């Protein structure tokens, strides 16, 4: 079974600075998807960024980018120019690319605080 | 596109009572998922529907839990004889078959408290 580990329960960043959230995963599969989801306080979870394992190029979405290291099974999220609205729980998630396997496996999350 | 909706948003019940939650997916999304999230944890997969067929169930889904998706539209999750350990946030997500990246869109969740 796949597992996802987020080793930083809490992180803080100064507004306008850059922060990196860590995620490692364990799998024996070669093809899969990785996601970062954001869950603001009392609000629903939204997708931040996604990465297909077969793509070598790291995904980017505006201020959000990932460092995907397939051999190391590492998938970190970098948030540049942090804003107050970035404060939330961030979850790393894994999904197999195999047919019929659509469930997401989540890490325990990292709580990000943004300091004005 | 109004997003995934869930009802109720909060439910408080006494141990031993039955509860039912509803999820309305994004229209035309044929896949629907239920997850459970306890305090301090990430969501854990419970079950998955493609149209009206329940195709996958987690071992977390005990016999007291049942989910349905009649006509492949909304879904209900029922918990019978609730226990204090059932207290959690129950999340619903949906997506559309055929998207290569299969992004799941989440609802706001139903927070269950069992006294």
Contacts between the chains, C-beta under 8 A, distances in Angstrom:
chain1	res1	chain2	res2	distance
A	4	B	42	7.6
A	33	B	101	6.4
A	33	B	102	6.8
A	35	B	103	7.5
A	37	B	106	7.7
A	43	B	108	7.1
A	44	B	3	8.0
A	44	B	4	7.7
A	44	B	106	5.2
A	44	B	107	6.1
A	44	B	108	4.4
A	44	B	109	6.8
A	45	B	43	7.7
A	45	B	91	7.1
A	45	B	106	4.2
A	46	B	106	7.3
A	47	B	103	5.4
A	47	B	104	8.0
A	47	B	105	7.7
A	50	B	101	5.5
A	50	B	103	6.4
A	52	B	100	7.9
A	52	B	101	6.8
A	91	B	42	5.0
A	91	B	43	7.4
A	93	B	42	7.6
A	95	B	102	6.7
A	100	B	55	7.1
A	100	B	56	7.5
A	102	B	31	6.6
A	102	B	33	7.4
A	102	B	48	5.9
A	102	B	56	7.4
A	102	B	102	6.5
A	103	B	33	7.0
A	103	B	45	4.0
A	103	B	48	6.2
A	103	B	56	6.6
A	103	B	58	7.6
A	104	B	33	7.8
A	104	B	35	7.7
A	104	B	43	7.3
A	104	B	45	6.7
A	104	B	104	6.3
A	105	B	45	7.2
A	106	B	42	3.1
A	106	B	43	5.1
A	106	B	44	7.3
A	107	B	42	5.4
A	108	B	40	6.9
A	108	B	41	5.6
A	108	B	42	5.3
A	109	B	40	7.9
A	109	B	41	7.6
A	109	B	42	5.4
